[in-house]
């Protein structure tokens, strides 16, 4: 299976590596993977005949998104709080239809997001897709390789900057610290679709696999004190989506079950932590309305995170987290779209104010690390059909969605309230 590629080269070199990787893996993009995004569908239409390369059944497209981001009061992007250009996304995707039933699919990207995730090149997905059944009302696709996560409302479009609704997605669901683990996994899956004039359209997705965890990802999630090795044992996900007949609404339900392990470096070398097992379950319900001018969306979710070991051999915790976000977008003109969103998330539903977290840590972890609330205003302006500018401002309360996750850093994140603004220019071809 494909693993995450790493690089510390300059952006130009990363672009070259991306092209080489695309040729090696023969990767394409699938319109089915963007069912929740009208922008992505528009991208496919705009680039279908004018992409970087189009020759019959082989097509190559890409995007470049460059921007600036400024965070005041947290280490969300960098440690010193200075204005940063670490808001870069460069990607290439291609399509190769082998015959009427088989095609290859995938995407390679270069990312620079500061403390949000590992900097460098990675393969988001690279798979073979078999159209096993294709009738007037039924469609069954079976795929294997590095499969893409299509289960959450924006999981299939988060890897394409102009396809997602904002520069920074709701962190309680689309946490950037887990970005590479959540985007896809090495394994297999299936997608079953059914259309009916009486009841509407139905989609069922099922995937199984696991994602590699690089040393850089491990440091982002666990801190520099972890010198052992983290591993995802398995990732099992399913989702069901329903769009009623002749309706602009779409409703979805997703379920996730995953186990992780940590092998301490003791006694060969110093390690602040011990062997551990982690179990994670995540359940979401979402809704999306897409009208001529208005769009409404939201997700409500609950997760369970169980830890055995790690801090010390006898340690055991079992927390239930809950949250939601509500979002609206309004197309003021054909080129200008406004956005507003509110997000509310608690790491432990029995400790919504974080007081127990602070008490259990004997005051080392402030209470505001127990929650995350975010109010967002933004806009996007399309200069042309493939050039867009996006601006947004966040007012955040709490530090429950900052890295590292397992060992919070209150020294760098000593403020309960913090803000960020970001601007990103996006071009696709």
Legacy VTK file of the C-alpha trace (Angstrom):
# vtk DataFile Version 3.0
C-alpha trace
ASCII
DATASET POLYDATA
POINTS 429 float
0.000 0.000 0.000
0.976 3.574 -0.519
2.336 5.456 2.467
2.604 9.153 3.128
5.490 10.722 1.284
7.731 13.175 3.111
9.817 16.044 1.869
11.553 19.196 3.048
12.316 20.502 -0.436
11.183 23.771 -1.913
7.740 24.189 -3.462
9.040 23.853 -7.027
10.659 20.523 -6.243
7.436 19.360 -4.611
5.513 20.113 -7.783
7.967 18.024 -9.792
7.721 15.158 -7.311
3.940 15.344 -7.498
3.954 14.991 -11.289
6.338 12.036 -11.087
4.182 10.341 -8.462
1.081 10.859 -10.575
2.683 9.174 -13.558
3.830 6.264 -11.382
0.461 5.666 -9.757
-1.687 6.619 -12.793
-4.187 8.438 -10.614
-7.625 10.000 -11.469
-10.350 11.916 -9.731
-13.960 10.712 -9.406
-17.033 12.915 -9.564
-18.756 10.481 -7.214
-16.246 11.428 -4.517
-17.578 14.996 -4.558
-21.302 14.370 -4.279
-21.666 16.846 -1.433
-20.060 19.793 -3.244
-21.483 21.830 -6.083
-18.177 23.697 -6.318
-16.281 20.494 -7.016
-18.776 19.486 -9.672
-18.329 22.921 -11.243
-14.566 22.405 -11.145
-14.953 19.123 -13.010
-17.102 20.817 -15.648
-14.811 23.817 -16.035
-11.688 21.689 -16.405
-13.124 18.759 -18.340
-11.921 20.144 -21.666
-9.225 22.595 -20.571
-7.223 20.712 -17.992
-3.486 20.303 -17.806
-3.785 17.187 -19.971
-6.760 15.580 -21.709
-6.347 12.647 -24.085
-9.381 10.417 -24.382
-9.679 8.340 -21.218
-6.644 9.958 -19.514
-7.115 13.383 -17.897
-4.905 15.440 -15.578
-6.022 18.435 -13.517
-4.702 20.368 -10.563
-4.934 23.346 -8.244
-2.744 25.862 -6.450
-3.912 27.678 -3.290
-1.625 30.245 -1.631
-2.464 32.442 1.323
-1.612 34.143 4.593
-2.936 33.372 8.060
-2.560 35.269 11.329
-3.384 33.713 14.711
-3.503 35.706 17.924
-3.487 33.746 21.181
-2.660 30.121 20.250
-0.137 27.905 18.449
-2.723 26.797 15.881
-0.294 27.642 13.040
3.025 28.683 14.586
4.567 29.119 18.019
5.345 32.852 17.920
1.966 34.147 16.696
3.439 36.015 13.727
1.796 36.487 10.341
2.399 33.300 8.359
2.361 32.176 4.738
1.905 28.558 5.867
-1.372 28.244 4.007
-0.213 26.491 0.844
-1.961 23.651 -0.995
-0.782 22.334 -4.370
-2.443 19.286 -5.865
-2.627 17.181 -8.990
-5.297 14.639 -9.843
-5.905 12.601 -12.961
-8.306 10.053 -14.420
-7.651 6.962 -16.475
-10.695 4.996 -17.601
-9.267 1.565 -18.404
-12.509 0.212 -19.867
-16.242 0.406 -19.226
-15.862 -1.089 -15.732
-12.381 -0.284 -14.388
-10.503 2.919 -13.759
-7.667 4.168 -11.553
-8.143 7.067 -9.134
-6.041 9.252 -6.866
-4.511 12.569 -5.883
-1.090 13.861 -4.812
-0.762 17.101 -2.830
1.862 19.301 -1.260
0.749 20.982 1.985
2.244 23.607 4.252
-0.017 24.370 7.208
2.358 25.045 10.081
1.441 23.219 13.291
-1.819 21.971 11.787
-0.297 18.989 9.980
2.920 17.616 8.536
4.546 19.738 5.851
5.350 18.031 2.553
4.043 15.769 -0.193
1.565 12.969 0.380
-0.755 10.700 -1.571
-4.307 11.500 -0.531
-5.745 8.540 -2.401
-4.711 6.099 -5.123
-7.114 3.293 -5.929
-8.657 1.053 -8.560
-12.425 1.414 -8.955
-14.580 -1.404 -10.342
-18.098 -0.558 -11.529
-19.605 -3.936 -10.669
-23.260 -3.021 -11.300
-24.577 -0.185 -13.453
-28.300 -0.154 -14.259
-30.941 2.542 -14.554
-31.634 2.531 -10.794
-28.643 0.790 -9.209
-24.905 1.481 -9.124
-22.327 -0.588 -7.206
-18.640 0.391 -7.105
-15.963 -1.686 -5.399
-12.501 -0.183 -4.914
-9.156 -1.045 -3.358
-5.900 0.784 -2.678
-5.537 4.021 -0.748
-9.238 4.789 -0.556
-10.723 8.193 0.164
-13.026 8.946 3.097
-16.445 9.843 1.670
-18.418 9.331 4.873
-18.728 12.769 6.493
-20.438 15.742 4.935
-17.246 17.446 3.710
-14.726 14.608 4.007
-14.723 13.923 0.265
-14.059 17.573 -0.611
-11.734 18.698 2.209
-8.663 17.827 0.098
-9.593 20.366 -2.624
-9.404 23.956 -1.274
-12.102 25.552 -3.475
-14.514 22.616 -3.051
-14.820 22.911 0.724
-16.959 25.746 2.142
-14.185 27.545 4.070
-10.409 27.721 4.399
-10.554 26.191 7.889
-13.254 23.537 8.310
-15.018 22.904 11.668
-12.181 21.495 13.742
-14.362 19.358 15.994
-15.106 17.081 13.009
-12.380 17.877 10.460
-9.545 18.249 12.950
-6.405 19.202 11.020
-4.213 17.261 13.450
-5.853 14.045 12.179
-5.978 15.229 8.565
-3.812 12.542 6.949
-5.353 9.741 9.008
-8.918 10.870 8.316
-8.581 11.647 4.590
-8.131 8.026 3.545
-6.726 4.627 4.396
-5.046 1.629 2.782
-7.735 -0.967 2.281
-10.961 -1.569 0.373
-14.532 -0.318 0.205
-17.775 -0.228 -1.682
-20.418 2.315 -2.634
-23.991 1.294 -3.418
-26.351 3.892 -4.933
-30.041 3.653 -5.773
-32.349 6.213 -7.371
-36.128 6.084 -7.146
-38.700 8.601 -8.385
-40.904 7.903 -5.364
-38.370 7.871 -2.515
-35.370 9.721 -3.937
-31.671 8.840 -4.004
-29.873 6.554 -1.546
-26.132 6.006 -1.056
-24.456 3.452 1.204
-20.674 3.464 1.780
-18.549 0.875 3.585
-14.745 0.967 3.983
-12.109 -0.970 5.920
-8.353 -0.400 6.206
-5.757 1.568 8.130
-3.471 4.586 7.687
0.262 4.822 8.356
1.344 7.322 11.010
4.591 9.117 10.250
7.021 10.336 12.902
5.996 13.931 12.184
2.299 13.108 12.623
3.081 11.300 15.844
4.875 14.363 17.191
1.959 16.628 16.211
-0.558 14.390 17.980
1.427 13.078 20.967
4.159 15.731 21.471
7.944 15.553 21.225
8.047 13.556 24.471
6.757 10.455 22.659
9.764 8.589 21.242
7.928 5.285 20.647
5.789 4.269 17.669
2.070 4.890 17.138
0.068 2.635 14.831
-3.496 2.484 13.587
-4.705 -1.113 13.907
-7.840 -0.760 11.779
-10.428 1.736 10.546
-13.993 0.579 9.835
-16.494 3.156 8.546
-19.965 3.155 7.068
-22.400 5.878 6.030
-25.884 6.228 4.609
-27.193 9.244 2.666
-30.713 10.003 1.509
-31.963 12.775 -0.755
-35.787 12.783 -0.984
-37.280 12.872 -4.473
-37.327 16.386 -5.989
-35.853 17.820 -2.768
-32.944 20.195 -2.223
-32.240 18.571 1.143
-29.835 15.697 1.765
-29.453 13.785 5.037
-26.641 11.519 6.189
-25.583 9.217 9.022
-22.021 7.924 9.513
-20.394 5.462 11.916
-16.675 4.956 12.604
-14.789 2.411 14.717
-10.992 2.473 14.955
-8.240 1.153 17.228
-4.731 2.533 17.720
-1.709 1.332 19.675
1.460 2.879 21.036
4.677 0.927 21.542
6.922 2.686 24.016
10.618 3.095 23.248
11.442 1.924 26.765
13.901 0.584 27.785
16.056 1.117 24.667
15.781 4.920 24.969
13.992 7.484 27.142
10.241 7.784 26.610
7.779 9.789 28.683
5.006 7.271 27.941
4.214 3.562 28.252
2.666 0.959 25.953
-0.955 1.826 25.276
-4.114 0.913 23.424
-6.650 3.451 22.151
-10.189 2.815 20.956
-12.131 5.467 19.057
-15.759 5.551 17.881
-17.323 8.488 16.063
-20.979 8.951 15.062
-22.405 11.831 13.023
-25.738 12.962 11.652
-25.659 15.660 8.988
-27.995 17.657 6.777
-27.385 19.810 3.701
-29.717 22.156 1.826
-28.590 23.622 -1.499
-30.874 26.260 -2.997
-30.436 28.833 -5.722
-29.047 31.459 -3.322
-28.982 29.850 0.154
-27.100 26.853 1.474
-27.599 25.424 4.979
-25.558 22.615 6.498
-24.752 21.132 9.866
-23.460 18.075 11.662
-24.197 16.798 15.157
-21.842 14.184 16.517
-20.679 12.107 19.444
-17.394 10.289 19.915
-15.961 7.853 22.437
-12.235 7.745 23.185
-10.915 5.004 25.466
-7.301 4.934 26.619
-5.545 2.049 28.353
-1.980 2.680 29.509
0.157 5.430 27.957
0.529 7.831 30.921
1.282 4.886 33.227
0.579 1.138 32.855
-2.579 1.131 35.015
-4.110 4.249 33.443
-7.615 3.950 31.970
-10.037 6.627 30.775
-13.261 6.412 28.774
-14.575 9.806 27.603
-17.653 10.709 25.569
-17.284 13.905 23.505
-20.165 15.759 21.865
-20.648 18.717 19.579
-22.282 20.310 16.568
-21.890 23.072 14.030
-24.387 25.058 11.972
-23.382 26.807 8.766
-25.022 28.956 6.122
-23.820 30.403 2.839
-25.591 33.036 0.752
-24.788 33.856 -2.875
-25.048 37.653 -2.847
-24.082 37.902 -6.532
-23.045 35.235 -9.052
-19.432 35.877 -8.004
-19.698 36.754 -4.291
-20.695 34.259 -1.575
-20.977 35.033 2.157
-20.474 32.474 4.958
-21.414 32.278 8.642
-20.826 29.347 11.017
-21.010 28.502 14.715
-19.352 25.471 16.277
-19.635 24.055 19.811
-17.613 21.054 21.021
-16.857 19.409 24.400
-14.115 16.823 24.962
-16.165 15.259 27.763
-19.950 15.591 27.906
-19.778 15.173 31.703
-17.258 18.011 32.008
-18.417 20.734 29.632
-16.693 23.534 31.538
-13.397 21.604 31.807
-13.227 21.872 35.608
-12.711 18.134 36.108
-9.937 18.143 33.499
-8.142 20.860 35.433
-8.645 19.080 38.763
-7.487 15.690 37.462
-4.319 17.281 36.072
-3.714 19.027 39.405
-3.967 22.383 37.663
-1.413 21.646 34.954
-4.057 21.699 32.196
-6.423 24.722 32.355
-10.167 24.121 32.138
-10.446 25.808 28.730
-8.668 22.831 27.138
-11.905 20.919 27.662
-13.927 22.676 24.954
-13.822 24.444 21.596
-16.270 27.095 20.359
-15.783 28.895 17.060
-17.744 31.692 15.380
-16.791 32.288 11.739
-17.590 34.951 9.141
-16.198 34.708 5.637
-16.610 35.434 1.964
-15.384 34.134 -1.352
-15.139 36.026 -4.624
-14.737 34.399 -8.043
-12.660 36.544 -10.390
-13.062 33.981 -13.177
-14.403 30.455 -13.533
-11.149 29.065 -12.131
-9.687 31.856 -9.951
-11.148 32.644 -6.544
-10.246 34.581 -3.383
-11.453 33.451 0.043
-11.368 35.485 3.285
-12.505 34.498 6.791
-12.249 35.495 10.448
-12.604 33.174 13.466
-13.447 34.028 17.064
-12.466 30.990 19.140
-13.095 30.152 22.780
-11.227 27.212 24.287
-8.200 25.135 23.322
-9.818 21.722 22.913
-8.764 21.444 19.255
-5.098 22.421 19.374
-2.044 20.203 18.919
-0.482 18.269 20.510
-3.644 16.455 21.585
-2.439 14.008 24.246
-0.117 16.433 26.047
-1.656 19.942 25.798
0.694 22.900 25.874
-0.762 25.617 28.146
2.495 27.567 28.054
2.025 28.394 24.372
-1.772 28.400 24.626
-2.313 30.517 27.720
-5.464 32.289 26.503
-9.012 30.980 26.580
-10.089 33.375 23.823
-8.150 33.701 20.582
-8.742 34.780 16.998
-7.467 34.076 13.539
-7.953 35.524 10.082
-6.950 33.965 6.794
-6.886 34.881 3.098
-6.311 32.348 0.347
-6.115 32.768 -3.434
-7.083 29.618 -5.338
-6.513 28.663 -8.966
-7.516 25.374 -10.600
-6.938 23.940 -14.035
LINES 1 430
429 0 1 2 3 4 5 6 7 8 9 10 11 12 13 14 15 16 17 18 19 20 21 22 23 24 25 26 27 28 29 30 31 32 33 34 35 36 37 38 39 40 41 42 43 44 45 46 47 48 49 50 51 52 53 54 55 56 57 58 59 60 61 62 63 64 65 66 67 68 69 70 71 72 73 74 75 76 77 78 79 80 81 82 83 84 85 86 87 88 89 90 91 92 93 94 95 96 97 98 99 100 101 102 103 104 105 106 107 108 109 110 111 112 113 114 115 116 117 118 119 120 121 122 123 124 125 126 127 128 129 130 131 132 133 134 135 136 137 138 139 140 141 142 143 144 145 146 147 148 149 150 151 152 153 154 155 156 157 158 159 160 161 162 163 164 165 166 167 168 169 170 171 172 173 174 175 176 177 178 179 180 181 182 183 184 185 186 187 188 189 190 191 192 193 194 195 196 197 198 199 200 201 202 203 204 205 206 207 208 209 210 211 212 213 214 215 216 217 218 219 220 221 222 223 224 225 226 227 228 229 230 231 232 233 234 235 236 237 238 239 240 241 242 243 244 245 246 247 248 249 250 251 252 253 254 255 256 257 258 259 260 261 262 263 264 265 266 267 268 269 270 271 272 273 274 275 276 277 278 279 280 281 282 283 284 285 286 287 288 289 290 291 292 293 294 295 296 297 298 299 300 301 302 303 304 305 306 307 308 309 310 311 312 313 314 315 316 317 318 319 320 321 322 323 324 325 326 327 328 329 330 331 332 333 334 335 336 337 338 339 340 341 342 343 344 345 346 347 348 349 350 351 352 353 354 355 356 357 358 359 360 361 362 363 364 365 366 367 368 369 370 371 372 373 374 375 376 377 378 379 380 381 382 383 384 385 386 387 388 389 390 391 392 393 394 395 396 397 398 399 400 401 402 403 404 405 406 407 408 409 410 411 412 413 414 415 416 417 418 419 420 421 422 423 424 425 426 427 428
